[in-house]
Amino acid sequence: MAQTTNQDGGTYTVVVFRGSTAKPLRFSFSKKLLRTLLTCVGLLVVADLLVVSHYVVRTGEVWELSAFRSEAMSAREQTAAFTAAIDDLKKRIGAMNEVNQRLRVMLGIEVPKSGDMVNGRGGEDVPLIEGGAMPGPTGNVGTGPASSGSSKDSGERPTQDSASNGDPSKDHREAVAAVKDGLEWLSKATTAQERILSELSDAAEQRSSRWASTPSIWPVKGWVTSGFGPRVSPFTEKPAWHDGLDIGAAPNTPVRAPAQGRVTTTGYDPKLGNMVRLDHGFGVETLYGHLAKALVKEGQRVDRGDVIALVGSSGLSTGPHLHYMVKLNGQALDPAKYILE
């Protein structure tokens, strides 16, 4: 049993009773010593609290730093993936641009340069150095400006070794800047390709319209009795110029429009007899003579293959046939050149 007593001398005495026969133990403490002990204990508690709180804060910072490092690694991987994707898109846009340029030439939008002509050769001949190496600008083998190139134009990225030797944050900023530049390039290239595709679409539509308006089929099934050009007139038996194509066929054989167009004339001519004239646009006209009957009216729109008349022998004719004429800007041309069948 322990008992604490307060004495007048400014001390505290602790008495420990160990039984009825054992002598009790006495421990005396001065008030100053006790206050010192309590102060030390308090300081130790406060120090422990500070250490624990500092440990907690540092542990949180370590976790936060670990999370930042993980995010930085993920961002670096994503940046590398974006850069690779941008490089791939650059290659695809480059290939698309080559195809578009060829289509522009084929559709007549752009005249090919002399350097683009097939089998075109030229330039100054420079002898190869022994071993097949490429000489530089001064005739020496080396890596000059032609073999270096900037990473921005070629789409190359810094290697892993160069990136590891420098500042990681600087490398990350450079990678982000490269991605930004690549996206700007893609935006400009996409705008240019959209403009080119729009031009190609307009040109293709125009070519399609022109093709639909260009005579390309036989207007009637039969046999050629008189071609385009000089001949002996069957009426005067003298040399004459025949400005069309005579196609023999049975009476009332359907005559079909060789292309889409608009009927501009239907009527009777003393020489051509019953005749029909079509305007196909783009300066192209076709005329059909010696008809038995016209089946269309002036102003009517027709498509390729539509029946417009019937074969006859009206006008100045020796028998049933169709006189077929093609004019371009008022000039008569050989209709056989406009028959692709």
Protein Blocks (a to p, Z undefined) as FASTA:
>chain_A
ZZddddfkopacddddfbjkbccddddddfklmmmmmmmmmmmmmmmmmmmmmmmmmmmm
mmmmmmmmmmmmmmmmmmmmmmmmmmmmmmmmmmmmmmmmmmmmmnopaccdfklpghia
edjdddddehhiacdfkopacddfklnopaklnopacdfklmmmmcfklmmmmmmmmmmm
mmmmmmmmmmmmmmmmmmmmmmmmmmmmmmmmpcfbdfbgcddfbdcdddddfklopacd
dfbdcddddehiacddfbdcddfbgcddfklmpaddddeejhiacddehifbdcbdehia
cdehiafbdcdfehjdfbdcddddddeehiacdfklmccZZ
